[in-house]
Amino acid sequence: VQLQASGGGLVQAGGSLRLSCAASGSIFSINDMGWYRQAPGKQRELVAYITSAGSTNYADSVKGRFTISSDNAKNAVYLQINSLKPEDTGVYYCNADIVTYSGVRSISWGQGTLVTVSS
């Protein structure tokens, strides 16, 4: 199983980005999918997650600006980021709670995509 993240880039404060992450491989089902970020010199933190039923949860720092969504048919998760702030700068990682056809359940991580917000 692999997760491929994309969509990062350099953007000015107040701008928007849409991050995408697609899972591929021997996937039977996906439970939660989420986005984390790691700012320079800081620990990785949860940004948002979405369950297979569509319930969402956000970090307080991004509520009202970030929107997580998923496409179960494509095994994909997205993160719409609006009103970007310099403190949103970091590497954004997607992850997914996946069950394979062989019955193995594990958390898989994408490679990360860099978001840089200039002031």
VENWO-V922412 format. One record per residue. N is the residue number from 1. PHI is phi in degrees with one decimal (999 if undefined). BURIAL is I if it has 16 or more other C-alpha atoms within 10 Angstrom, else O. D_CENTER is the distance of its C-alpha to the mean C-alpha in Angstrom with 2 decimals. Layout:
# VENWO-V922412
n={N | N}
phi={PHI | PHI}
burial={BURIAL | BURIAL}
d_center={D_CENTER | D_CENTER}
This chain:
# VENWO-V922412
n={1 | 2 | 3 | 4 | 5 | 6 | 7 | 8 | 9 | 10 | 11 | 12 | 13 | 14 | 15 | 16 | 17 | 18 | 19 | 20 | 21 | 22 | 23 | 24 | 25 | 26 | 27 | 28 | 29 | 30 | 31 | 32 | 33 | 34 | 35 | 36 | 37 | 38 | 39 | 40 | 41 | 42 | 43 | 44 | 45 | 46 | 47 | 48 | 49 | 50 | 51 | 52 | 53 | 54 | 55 | 56 | 57 | 58 | 59 | 60 | 61 | 62 | 63 | 64 | 65 | 66 | 67 | 68 | 69 | 70 | 71 | 72 | 73 | 74 | 75 | 76 | 77 | 78 | 79 | 80 | 81 | 82 | 83 | 84 | 85 | 86 | 87 | 88 | 89 | 90 | 91 | 92 | 93 | 94 | 95 | 96 | 97 | 98 | 99 | 100 | 101 | 102 | 103 | 104 | 105 | 106 | 107 | 108 | 109 | 110 | 111 | 112 | 113 | 114 | 115 | 116 | 117 | 118 | 119}
phi={999 | -131.5 | -117.3 | -119.2 | -100.2 | -155.8 | 109.4 | -71.0 | 169.3 | -99.4 | -142.6 | -78.7 | -54.5 | 93.3 | -81.9 | -133.9 | -143.9 | -126.7 | -93.6 | -127.5 | -149.2 | -120.7 | -99.4 | -141.3 | 121.9 | -83.6 | -101.6 | -88.1 | -156.9 | -124.5 | -91.1 | -72.0 | -129.8 | -151.6 | -124.7 | -123.1 | -141.7 | -132.3 | -81.3 | -54.7 | 76.6 | -122.2 | -78.5 | -66.5 | -131.7 | -73.1 | -99.9 | -164.4 | -143.6 | -137.3 | -87.5 | -64.6 | -86.5 | 97.5 | -73.3 | -124.1 | -147.9 | -129.4 | -66.7 | -57.0 | -69.7 | -118.9 | -57.6 | 87.3 | -115.3 | -107.6 | -134.2 | -99.7 | -147.0 | -144.3 | -128.0 | -62.8 | -66.5 | -101.4 | 52.4 | -127.3 | -131.8 | -128.6 | -135.9 | -87.2 | -116.6 | -116.3 | 48.7 | -61.6 | -120.9 | -54.2 | -72.6 | -83.5 | -59.9 | 161.7 | -92.6 | -101.7 | -116.1 | -101.6 | -144.8 | -150.6 | -93.5 | -117.7 | -112.1 | -87.7 | -65.0 | -85.7 | 88.7 | -87.8 | -109.7 | -156.2 | -96.6 | -108.8 | -120.8 | -81.5 | -83.6 | 94.6 | -134.8 | -85.1 | -114.6 | -122.9 | -112.5 | -94.7 | -90.6}
burial={O | I | I | I | I | I | I | I | O | O | I | O | I | O | O | I | I | I | I | I | I | I | I | O | O | O | I | O | O | I | O | I | I | I | I | I | I | I | I | O | O | O | O | O | O | I | I | I | I | I | I | O | O | O | O | I | I | I | O | O | O | I | O | O | O | I | I | I | I | I | O | O | O | O | I | I | I | I | I | O | I | I | O | I | I | O | O | I | I | I | I | I | I | I | I | I | I | I | I | O | O | O | O | O | I | O | O | O | I | I | O | I | I | I | I | I | I | I | O}
d_center={16.41 | 14.00 | 10.38 | 10.38 | 7.83 | 9.62 | 10.46 | 10.90 | 14.45 | 17.19 | 17.71 | 20.29 | 19.89 | 19.69 | 17.93 | 14.86 | 12.09 | 9.92 | 6.96 | 7.20 | 6.73 | 9.99 | 11.69 | 15.37 | 18.41 | 20.55 | 18.32 | 20.34 | 17.81 | 14.27 | 14.09 | 11.08 | 7.49 | 4.89 | 2.74 | 5.94 | 8.15 | 11.68 | 14.36 | 17.58 | 19.78 | 17.56 | 15.87 | 12.23 | 11.19 | 9.04 | 7.61 | 7.15 | 7.61 | 9.63 | 12.65 | 14.49 | 16.87 | 14.55 | 14.77 | 12.18 | 12.14 | 11.28 | 12.43 | 15.78 | 15.16 | 12.73 | 14.51 | 16.11 | 14.15 | 10.52 | 10.10 | 7.63 | 9.39 | 10.01 | 12.92 | 14.54 | 17.13 | 14.88 | 12.65 | 9.68 | 6.64 | 6.31 | 5.84 | 9.47 | 10.53 | 14.30 | 17.04 | 15.46 | 17.33 | 18.27 | 16.84 | 13.27 | 14.01 | 12.27 | 10.25 | 6.47 | 5.53 | 3.79 | 6.69 | 9.15 | 12.62 | 14.81 | 18.55 | 20.41 | 23.71 | 25.55 | 24.39 | 22.24 | 19.31 | 16.81 | 13.33 | 11.92 | 9.64 | 8.70 | 10.84 | 8.83 | 9.35 | 11.66 | 11.87 | 15.47 | 17.05 | 20.83 | 23.17}
